[in-house]
């Protein structure tokens, strides 16, 4: 009976799978686990489609439309389940597993698309029914708004106000009637009120409610100078919020002693707020220099360094993990330390959608720590995107959130193969830095065209110039931010060290971000332009895959194997190792009389010297007559 037993296919193969699918599954890695990628893309696309299809100011019967969408979603899911089950019953036994994988992927994509569309419709319905949105439906309206500040006050680029604050409404009063409200609002305040705003506090101010000119779904509250006296603080922020506000003010005061590039770049690298956008009591930053530096960084392709993202959290989490490993703590203690580090850093940073992505991703990674497994970047990122968009559908249309997700996904997927290929030609450190830069640029380039209709031609060398100094500058900036409130001189010393690292950003902006047009290439800035860029990148990727396949095929031929030669960097390493080994093993002979052209004198032989040799036959040197 043993002879009739079925054998498992060689190489760990899977029953019912042959050829390329079997090799794909056998080589599956956690960092390249993309099973949730179609699901996340379908959910993201459905949320964007629902947001584009519905009017920004609501429509009659929108709640009925939301209920109809929910019923339609349930109906489609039931029909899909019935159809897939009927399909699997008629599939042959040899192809059951591929069919099951395909069916499960289709079902998950359908469920994700319906979930994204339904959550967006519900969110837009709630937003359109809000009293603040209805009040500004027909145009600007006068109202008294109670709001809660969700971020610190920053300098406004509009001449109508001195600063701007991101907030969420609590109540709206118009015509003597006060109604509850819960929508996001952007408050434009005069200079007298800017320094009174603290993140987390609740305030009541009278002003003009209107829709933003660039987005009909964004609500603005403009407070005039004559309304300054009627502003009230309803509820003070929490004590730890006041402490964070004091730390930020002291940090900005310390940074004012740096040079112009330090005043602009050190707060941007540390908190994600450029120096010209921060509020302070001292002399403001030179506006012309700050704008020139910012535009030069944008043309050079290094403007992303001014936004706080996962780099800060990666450094702090790595430090907490190393400390726990040194103390031999258990896994639950390591998870608690990492969670405390993430929470502490989130409390002191300026909120943004990229920070939200990093926080959710690191909190999900705690599960891997508790299970004792290595974290997997791609699944973590995909689940983070899914949960974040379902919780807040407006993130699907946020470019900051999209750029953060695209950069992390590109680094997770492309940096490994690119680094392995570049190490054949470059040193390891340079190859890893270049692979990370190319991986991030690969998926973010189409999205960057939606903000700027130009392609940064020198983005790769500019990032290579800046990257080696950013980690040290970030650490120095965070230390300066932490100690400036109690030790200003120590904080200034660390801030000055951080400015030495950010000096590379200024150099890269001047060298690779020239204003003569040689640093950028014009490109359409609409959706068609982004799709063209994505198609061009896919074409280049396919050509690279084809060339790699041809190279593997060539190496597999017996005729070509004899002519195969290692890469230049490998040849250089071999040459250096062999040369160094040869120099170490080389034995140097002492200089002899024949080599110097002198005759050794005959006579008494000193101690430790060899006596002269005499030949037995005549005619030679030293022979007798």
N, C-alpha and C positions, 0 to 999 in steps of 0.2 A: 504493500500500500504506500510505502514511502516513495516509491518511484513514480507514483501517479500524483503526488502532491504538487500543487502549483508553486512555482518559484517566484520570488519577488524580482522584478526586473533589476538588472544591474544598474549601479549608480544611484540607488535610492529612488527609482522611477515610480510613477504613480499609475495605477491601473486605469486604463481608459484614456490616458494622455500619451501622445507621441510627439517626437520632434521638438519644435521650438517651445510650445507651452510647457512641456515637461522640464526642459532646461530652465525656463523662467522660474518655475515653482521650486526646482531644486536649488537655484541660486538666490532664493528670496532672502532678503535681509530686513531687519527691523527698521533700519534707517531709510530703506527704500520701499517701505510698505505703503503703497499708494492705493490701496483698496478703497479708502474713503475720499480720494481725490475727485472722482466723478460725482460723488454725493455732495461734497462741499461746493463744487462748481455749479451743479444744478440748483442747489439752495441759493447760492449767491446770485445766479442769473435770474431765478424766479423772483427774488426780492427786488432786484433792479427793474425787472419787467413790470411788476406790480406797481412799483413806485412811479415808473414812467407812464403807465396807463391811466392811473387815477389822477384827477385834477388836484392841484395843490390846495385849493380853497374849499374842497368838499363839493358834494353834489347831492341833490335830493335822492333819498332812498339809499344812501351809502351804507347804513346799517343793515338794510335788507340785502344789499349786495354782499356784505361780509357774511351774513348768515347763509346766503345761497352758495358762496364760495366754500364754506365749511361743509355743507351738505354735499356739494359736488366733489370735494376732496374725499369724503368718506365713501361715496359711491364709486369713484375711480379706484380707490384702494381695494375695495371689495371685488370689483370686476377684475382688477389686475391679479389678485390672489387666486380667484377662480380660474382665470385664463392660464396662469403659470402652473397651477396644479394639474389642469387638464393637459397642458403641454408635456409636463414631466411624465405623465402616465403613458404617453405614446412615444417617448424617447427610447431608443434601443439601449440595452444594458451596457454596451461598451462605451456609450457616450453620456452616461448618466451624470458623472461628476462634472464635466465641462458645462453641461446644460444647467446643472444646479448652480454652479458659480455664476453663469450668465444671468440666470433668472433672479438670483439673489441680488446681483448688482443692479438689474433693471428695477426691481422692487424698491431697493434703497434709494435709487435716484428719483423714482416717482414720488416716494414718500417725502424725500427732502425738498423736492420742488414744490409740492403741495404745502408743506410746512412753511417754507420760506414765503410763498405767496400769501398764505393765510395769516401769518404773523405780521407781514407788512400791511395787509388790508386792515387788520385789527388796530395796529398802531396808527395808521393814517386816519381811520375812523375816529379813534379817540382824540387825535390831534385836531381834526376838523371840527369836532363838537365842543372843543374847549372854548370857554367864554372869551379868553384873550384873542384867540384866532378869529372868532366870529366878530369881535369888536373891530378888528382891523381889516375885515373883509372888504368893506367899501372904501377904504382909504385910511389915512392917519386919523387917529381919534385920541382925544384927551382922556386920561385915566390915571388913577392912583393904583400902583402895583406893589404888592408884597412879594418879595423874592428872596431866595437864598443863594448866596454867592458860592459857586462851585469851583472857582479858581481865583487866584490873586489878581488884582487890577494891573493892567499893562497899558503902556502908552498906545494911544489910538493914532492910526494913520489918517483919520478923517479930521478935517478942520472944525467939524461941528462939535467935537468933544476933546477933552484932554486925555481921557483914558477909557478903556473898555473892560467890561467884566462879563464873564460867562456865568449865567445864573439860571435858576429854574423858578417859575412863578409859584406862589402859594395862594394868592387871592387877587382879584381884580375888582376895583370899584369904579363904576361909571354911572352918572346920573343918580347918585345917591344910593345905588344898589351894589352890595358887595357879594360876589360869588366866588366859590373856590375855583382854583385853576392849577394846572400841572403840566406846563409845557416849557421848553427851553427858550430863553430870551437872552439877547445880547444888550446889556445896559451901556449906554454912552453917557458918561458923567463929566461934569465940569471939574476944574482943577481943585476946587475947594472940597469936593467929596472923595477924591481919589485916595488920599492917604487914610481915610476913615474906613475903607472897605477891608475886611479881613475874611479870608476864606472860611466858610462854614457859618458865618453870621447871617441873620435874617434882618432885612431892612424894608422900609416903606418909603416910596418916593413917587412923586407926581411928575408926569411927563407925557410924551406923545408916543403912542403905540402905532407901529407901522411895519409893513413887510420890508425885508432887505432888498435893495435893488438887484443884487446878483442871484437871489434865491427867494422864491415866493413862499417857501416853507420855513424860512428863518424870520423870527420875530425880533424887532428892535424896540427898545425903550430909550428915547432921547430925553434927558433931563436938562433943562435950561438953567442958566445962572439964577434967574429969578425964583426958581423952585428949590434953591439950596437950603433955605431956612426951614422948609417944611419936611425935609428928610428926617426920618426917625430910625433908630436902631431898635428893632422889636425884640430880638433875642441875641445875646452875645454868643460868640463861638465857644466851642469847648476849650478848656485850658490848654490842652495839647495843641490845638489849632493856633492859639495865641502864641504859644512858645515857638511853633514853626514859623509863624509870621515874624516874630522877633529875630529868629535865626536868619531868615531871608534878608531882612533889612540890614542886619549887621554884616552879612556877607557882601551885599551890594556896597555898603560903605567902605569895607576893606578893599574891594576890587577897584574902587575909584583911585587908589594910589598907583595903579599899574599904568603901563603905556596904553596907547589907544587900541592896539590890537588885543592886548590883554583885557581891557575893559569891555570889548565887544565879544571876544571869543571864549574867555574863561567862564562867564555865566552861561553862555550858550552850550558849551560842552558839559557843564556840571548840571544845570537845571533845565536846559532846553529853551532858555529865554535869552535872546541876544541883549547885549548891554544897552543898546539904544532903545529897546522896548521896555526895560525895567524902570520902575519908578524909584527915584531917590531924591534926597534933599540937597545933594551937592550939584556941581556943575555938570550939565548933560554932556553926553558923548558927541563928538563932532559928527553931525548928521551926514555931511558930504563924504567923509572918510568911511563911515559905517555903511552907507549905501553902496559905495564903490567896492568895498570889501565883500559885501553880501552878493552883489551882482557878479563879481569876479569868481567867487566860490561857486555860484550857480553855473557860470559858463565852464568852469573847470570840472564840474561834476562831483563836487565834494560838499555840497550844501546839506547833504544828509547827516553830516557830522554835527550839525547844530541842533539836531532833534534827539532827545533822549529815547532810547529804545532798549533792546535786550542786552546791550553791552554793559551797562551799569549793573543790571541784575546778575549777569553772568559772573562778573568780577566779585560781587559781594557774596553770591551763593558759593562760588569756588572757595573763597576765603573761609566762610562758615563751615563748609564741608571739610576743608583741610584741618581746621582747628578741632573739629569733632573727631576726625580720624587720628590726630595726634593724641587726643585724650582717650581714645579707645571707647567711645560712646556707642551704645546700641543704635539700631536703625531708627527706632521711634524718637530717640533724642536728636539724631541727625535731621530727621524730618521736621521736628519742632524748631530746631535752630534755623533751618532754611526758611521755614514759614515766618519766623520772627524777623529774619533779615529782609525778606521780601516785604513784609508789612511795614517795617521801619523805613525802608527806602521809599515805598509808595507814599507814606505819610509826608515826607519832606520834599518830594518832587512836585513840579507843576503838572496837573493832570492833562493827559492827552490820550488819543486812541491808540497810539503805538505803545504807551505805557500800559494801557488796559490789556493789549495783546500779550505783552511780556508777563504781566502779573498772572493772568489766567493760565498761561502756558506753564509757568513755574509752579503754580499751585497744582495743576494736573500732574506735573512731574513728581510730586511728593508720593504719589501712589507707587511709582517705580522704586523710590527709596524705601518705602515700607516693605515692599515685596523682595527687596534685595536684587533688583534687576537694573541693568543699564538702561537709561532713558533713551527713547527713540524719538528723534526730532520730527520726522515727517508725520507720523500719526498724532503726536501731541499738537502740532500746528494745525492740522486739519480739524481735529476735534475742537480746538480753541476757536477756530473760525466759525464752525457750525454753531457752537453754544453762544458765542458772542453776537452773531447776527440774529439768532432766534430771540435772544434776550433784548436786543436793541436793533431793530431792522434798519435804522438810519445809518448804522455802521457800514452797510453794504455800499452806500454812496459816498463814504468818506475816503478820500485819497490817502490820507495818512495811515489809516488802518490797512488799506490795500497795499500800499508800498511796503509797510512793515511785514505783512504776510508774504508778499512776493519775494522780498529780499531773503527772508529766512528759508523759504522753500527752495529758492535758487541755490543758496549756500548748502543746504542739506542734500540736494540732489546732484549738483554739478561740481562742487568743490573737491570731492574725493577723487572722481575720475580725472578731473583737470589737474589736480596736484600730482597724481600718479604719472600722468603723461608729461607734465612740465619738469618733474624731477629728473628726467632723462637728459634735459638740456640745461637746467638751472640748478643752483644750490637749493637745499631743502627749504630753508627759511624763505627765500625769495619765491620759490615755487608755491609754497603754501599761501603766502600773502597774495600773489597774483591770482591763484585759483579762487580764493575767497572773493576778491574784487570782481573777477569775471563772473562768478556764480551769482553774486548779488546784482550785477548789471544785466545779466541775461534776462531776468523776468521783470525787472523794474523799468527797463528802457521804454517799453510801450506805454506804461503808466505815466512816466515823466513827460512824455510828449503831450499829455492832456493838460499839463500845467505850463509847460514851456515849449513852444514850437521849434525847438532846436535840439540837435544832438551834440553832446559834448564829445569832441574828437579826442581830447587828451584826458579823459576821465581815468583810464587805467594807470598811466604813469603818475597822474596827480594823486590818486589813492595810494599808490606804492610809496610815494614820497611822504605822505602824511601818516599812513597806518602804523609804522614802527613806534611813533611817539604818542599815540592816542591813549593807550592803556595807562601809561605812567602819568600823563596829563590828567586823565579822568580820576585816578586815585588821588593825586595831589589836590585836585579841585574839590573832591568829596571831603577830604580831610580838612581843607580850608573852610568849607561850608560847615563842618561839624564843630570846629573849635573857634571860629571867629567871634561867636557871641560871648565867650568867656576869656579868650586869649587872642586879642586882635593882632598882636605882633607875630605870634606863631601862625595865625591864619594868613597873614600877609606873606609870610615866608613861603608857605605852601602854595598860595595863589601865584606868587612870582615864579615858583618852579613849574606850575601848570602853564603859565604864560610862555615859558621857554618851549614847551611842547606845542602849544598852539601857534608859535611863530612859523612852524612848517606850513600851517594852513594859509597864512598870509603870503609866504613865498610861493606856494603852489597856485594861489589865486592870481598873483602877479605874473608868474611865468606861463601857466597853462590857461589862464582866463583873460587873455588880451582882448582889448576892446576893438581891435581892427578887423574882427570877423574871421580870423584864422583859427579861432578856438572852437567854433561851432559850425554846424551844418544845418541849413534851413530845412524844415520838414513840416508837413501839414499837422496842425494841432488838434484836429477833430478826431472822431472815433475811427474814421477811415484811415487816417494817418497812423493811429496806434495799431490797427489791424494790419496795415502794410508792414510796419516794423516787426510785428509778431510773425508774419509770414516770412519775412526775410531771415529772421533768426531761426525759424524752423527749417528753412532751406539750407542755411549754413550748417545746422546740426545734422541734417540728413547727409549732406556732403561729407562731413567729418565721420559719420558712422560708416558710410560707404568706403571712404579711404581706409578706415581702420579694418573693415572686413577684407578689403583687398590686400592690405599688409599682412593680415593673418593668413590669408590664402597663399600669398607668396612665401611666407616663412614655412608653410607646411609642405612646399614642394621640395623634393630632394635636390634638384639642380640649384635652387636659389639658397638653400641652407648653407652651402659652402661659402657663398659670397656675403652672407649676413655679417654685419659689423655692429658693435655696440654704439650707443649714442655718444655724442661728444663729451657730455659731462661724465659718463662712465669711463671713457678713455682717459679723460683728464685725471680722474680719481685713481685709476689703475697706474697711470704714469707717475703720479706723485707718490703712491704707496711703494711702488717698486724702486723709485729713485731714493726715497728715504731709507728703505731697507738696504739698498746697496751702499749708501753712505755710512750706515751704521755698521755693516759687516766689513767694510773696507779696512784693510790693514796697511798702514803706512810703513815703508822701509826707511831705515836711516840713510842719510846721505853718505856715500862711499867716496873713496879717493878717485876712482875712475870716473864717477859721475861729476865730480868737481874739477877734474883735470889736474889734481895735485898728486904727488908721489908721497906715499907714506914713508916717513923716515925709518931706517933700520937702526936698530940699537936695542936699548933696554925696553922691554915690553912692560907697560904699566899694568897695574892691577886691574883686573876686569876686562882687559883687551885680549884680542886673539893674536897669537903669534903669526908672522908672515909665512905663507906657504911657498915652498920651492919645488919646482918641477924636477922630475927625475931625468928627463931627456934634455939635451942641449938645444940651443936655438931659441929658447924662450926667455921670458923675463925672469931675472934672478938666477940664471944658470951660470956656471963657472966658465973659464976660458978653455 
